[in-house]
């Protein structure tokens, strides 16, 4: 029987981070199920998942044959949460940028709304480990994105969120087009247009604990294209 709560992580080469993160998640939410969608990580992330799942029935992994983008992984995760009958879906980064200790406060907020957002950009939220110019660029881009798309949040590009699964059922997941990180803005925009309610909770975001960032120029270009496409609708 599935838990009411599903915590989902999309991975590519996160073997140095994932094992300890999964343990920390369960320490905060002992009744939650944990799902990993792995894009055939060459570092053995998927292999570890298979081994770990043998003795831990609350843990599962979906393997994809190649690196297909965070947006497509998110759509698979959302559909899986719907199919398995979970009531709540939490998404977070697999690199320790999002601390599991914030999960209880996010779930407290989620009980009152459709989407609870772990925010770096409200009172009490902060970023650690980024140089000042990266923090400034992120803050400006988030402000612009939220205003252009008329989103009722201040952090549109963070993936630390909890969704009410019944609200996800109301939108057409197949209509989401973004394949990369810009799926976050697109999903928030679609949910907002569907009448979803939002609440932000302050979090401390830290630069990844190990490994290399997946952000690059291609992702930035994809984000711009997504914003323009949504603005024209």
Phi, psi and omega per residue, in radians:
X1 nan 2.339 -3.106
X2 -1.306 2.584 3.015
X3 -1.252 2.785 3.032
X4 -1.131 -0.460 -3.016
X5 -1.954 2.306 3.012
X6 -2.099 2.180 3.032
X7 -1.797 2.142 -3.030
X8 -2.101 2.458 -3.117
X9 -2.327 2.243 3.025
X10 -1.693 2.272 -3.012
X11 -2.240 2.593 2.922
X12 -2.664 1.911 -3.100
X13 1.028 1.051 3.107
X14 -2.139 0.503 -3.105
X15 -1.089 -0.554 -3.132
X16 -1.300 -0.287 -3.081
X17 -1.941 -0.645 -2.919
X18 -1.100 -0.840 -3.069
X19 -0.974 -0.836 -3.131
X20 -1.217 -0.580 3.136
X21 -1.158 -0.752 3.140
X22 -1.064 -0.740 3.111
X23 -1.086 -0.746 -3.123
X24 -1.161 -0.630 3.097
X25 -1.079 -0.808 -3.122
X26 -1.200 -0.474 3.063
X27 -1.142 -0.611 3.131
X28 -1.410 -0.667 -3.102
X29 -2.289 1.412 -3.023
X30 -1.087 -0.346 -3.106
X31 -1.689 -0.019 -3.052
X32 -1.371 2.596 2.913
X33 -1.547 2.614 3.124
X34 -2.158 2.278 3.137
X35 -2.128 2.349 3.026
X36 -2.025 2.330 2.951
X37 -1.919 1.954 -3.054
X38 -1.945 2.311 -3.107
X39 -1.650 0.989 3.069
X40 0.963 0.896 -3.109
X41 -1.044 2.187 3.134
X42 -1.234 -0.209 -3.128
X43 -1.490 -0.022 3.097
X44 1.665 0.225 3.113
X45 -0.991 -0.807 -3.125
X46 -1.131 -0.626 3.110
X47 -1.121 -0.777 3.096
X48 -1.041 -0.738 -3.134
X49 -1.022 -0.791 -3.137
X50 -1.072 -0.743 -3.132
X51 -1.171 -0.733 -3.098
X52 -1.175 -0.631 -3.080
X53 -1.189 -0.384 -3.103
X54 -1.044 -0.717 -3.088
X55 -1.822 0.061 -3.108
X56 -2.322 1.596 -3.048
X57 -1.124 -0.291 3.115
X58 -1.410 -0.101 -3.090
X59 -1.969 2.368 3.103
X60 -2.518 2.816 -3.116
X61 -2.417 2.350 2.992
X62 -1.864 2.171 -3.114
X63 -1.718 2.327 3.011
X64 -1.978 2.631 -2.967
X65 -1.283 -0.353 -3.093
X66 -2.691 3.003 3.111
X67 -1.311 1.946 -2.993
X68 -2.025 0.032 3.078
X69 1.789 2.586 -3.081
X70 -1.175 -0.594 -3.125
X71 -1.115 -0.757 3.123
X72 -1.203 -0.600 3.068
X73 -1.125 -0.690 -3.140
X74 -1.124 -0.706 3.125
X75 -1.132 -0.689 3.085
X76 -1.114 -0.722 3.126
X77 -1.092 -0.797 -3.125
X78 -1.130 -0.735 3.120
X79 -1.144 -0.646 3.104
X80 -1.118 -0.734 3.110
X81 -1.072 -0.685 3.096
X82 -1.157 -0.846 -3.084
X83 -1.109 -0.607 -3.104
X84 -1.479 -0.112 3.064
X85 1.410 0.407 3.078
X86 -1.252 2.648 3.092
X87 -1.588 -0.542 -3.090
X88 -2.288 2.472 3.056
X89 -2.170 2.160 3.041
X90 -1.941 2.281 3.046
X91 -2.000 2.526 3.120
X92 -2.749 2.807 3.132
X93 -1.243 2.632 -3.085
X94 -1.655 0.204 -3.019
X95 -1.966 0.274 -3.112
X96 1.273 0.189 3.032
X97 -1.137 -0.534 3.120
X98 -1.872 2.095 -3.084
X99 -1.401 2.217 3.101
X100 -1.004 -0.382 -3.130
X101 -1.095 -0.313 3.113
X102 -1.438 -0.198 -3.061
X103 -1.023 -0.800 -3.136
X104 -1.021 -0.739 -3.133
X105 -1.209 -0.589 3.076
X106 -1.142 -0.731 3.130
X107 -1.204 -0.569 3.048
X108 -1.070 -0.703 3.111
X109 -1.229 -0.655 -3.077
X110 -1.131 -0.435 3.126
X111 -1.137 -0.340 -3.083
X112 -1.758 -0.228 -3.017
X113 -2.436 -3.095 3.090
X114 -1.568 -0.530 -3.108
X115 -2.411 2.105 3.017
X116 -1.790 2.271 -3.036
X117 -2.040 2.171 2.991
X118 -1.334 1.971 -2.947
X119 -1.958 2.373 3.025
X120 -1.515 -0.246 -2.882
X121 -2.081 0.507 2.941
X122 -2.132 2.981 -3.126
X123 -0.951 2.213 -3.117
X124 1.699 -0.312 3.105
X125 -1.505 2.646 3.132
X126 -2.804 2.947 3.123
X127 -2.143 2.341 3.089
X128 -2.141 2.413 3.039
X129 1.640 -0.032 3.087
X130 -1.747 2.501 3.010
X131 -1.165 2.781 -3.025
X132 -1.029 -0.645 -3.085
X133 -1.206 -0.574 3.110
X134 -1.232 -0.680 3.083
X135 -1.107 -0.709 -3.117
X136 -1.151 -0.800 -3.140
X137 -1.069 -0.775 -3.140
X138 -1.083 -0.758 -3.116
X139 -1.113 -0.777 -3.125
X140 -1.136 -0.799 -3.125
X141 -1.096 -0.682 3.107
X142 -1.151 -0.730 3.124
X143 -1.085 -0.798 3.132
X144 -1.101 -0.810 -3.113
X145 -1.052 -0.802 -3.093
X146 -1.145 -0.649 3.141
X147 -1.280 -0.754 -3.124
X148 -1.131 -0.651 -3.111
X149 -1.643 -0.011 3.118
X150 0.988 0.830 3.135
X151 -1.546 2.492 -3.113
X152 -1.505 0.546 -3.137
X153 -2.372 2.937 3.138
X154 -1.918 -0.254 -3.134
X155 -2.133 1.625 -3.066
X156 -1.631 -0.191 -3.051
X157 -1.903 0.107 3.091
X158 -1.603 2.423 -3.075
X159 -1.640 0.007 -3.132
X160 -1.399 1.583 -3.045
X161 -2.419 2.768 2.982
X162 -2.201 2.215 -3.116
X163 -1.938 2.453 2.943
X164 -1.349 2.051 -3.002
X165 -1.102 -0.573 3.116
X166 -1.077 -0.517 3.090
X167 -1.312 -0.622 3.090
X168 -1.094 -0.545 3.123
X169 -1.131 -0.393 -3.071
X170 -1.408 -0.264 -3.126
X171 -1.854 2.771 3.132
X172 -1.591 1.769 -3.095
X173 -1.063 -0.560 -3.114
X174 -1.159 -0.330 -3.130
X175 -1.456 -0.197 3.091
X176 -1.249 2.215 -2.998
X177 -1.842 -0.462 -3.054
X178 -1.129 2.334 -3.137
X179 -1.758 -0.391 -3.101
X180 -1.835 -2.650 -3.081
X181 -1.085 -0.417 -3.104
X182 -1.189 -0.094 3.045
X183 -1.046 -0.447 -3.098
X184 -1.142 -0.797 3.072
X185 -1.153 -0.732 -3.122
X186 -1.103 -0.784 -3.123
X187 -1.128 -0.729 3.101
X188 -1.088 -0.692 3.138
X189 -1.135 -0.793 3.137
X190 -1.120 -0.779 3.139
X191 -1.140 -0.685 3.114
X192 -1.093 -0.738 3.100
X193 -1.162 -0.426 3.114
X194 -1.502 0.089 3.081
X195 1.536 0.272 -3.134
X196 -1.180 2.572 3.045
X197 -1.735 2.542 -3.058
X198 -2.210 2.635 2.986
X199 -2.547 2.330 3.131
X200 -1.757 2.501 3.116
X201 -2.164 2.291 -3.119
X202 -1.179 2.386 3.076
X203 -2.320 2.829 2.957
X204 -1.777 2.032 3.117
X205 -1.675 2.266 3.128
X206 -2.059 2.567 3.055
X207 -1.037 2.646 -3.022
X208 -0.890 2.549 -3.091
X209 -1.284 -0.678 -3.139
X210 -2.655 2.791 3.107
X211 1.519 -3.022 -3.060
X212 -1.941 2.551 3.106
X213 -1.151 2.557 3.110
X214 -1.603 -0.113 -3.118
X215 -1.249 2.437 3.129
X216 -2.732 -3.104 -3.112
X217 -1.079 -0.646 3.141
X218 -1.067 -0.718 3.112
X219 -1.137 -0.697 3.124
X220 -1.110 -0.721 3.111
X221 -1.139 -0.683 3.104
X222 -1.136 -0.646 3.112
X223 -1.111 -0.769 3.125
X224 -1.084 -0.759 -3.140
X225 -1.098 -0.689 3.124
X226 -1.135 -0.763 3.133
X227 -1.065 -0.767 3.135
X228 -1.115 -0.729 -3.133
X229 -1.105 -0.759 -3.119
X230 -1.220 -0.634 3.122
X231 -1.125 -0.530 -3.101
X232 -1.421 -0.169 -3.134
X233 -1.413 nan nan
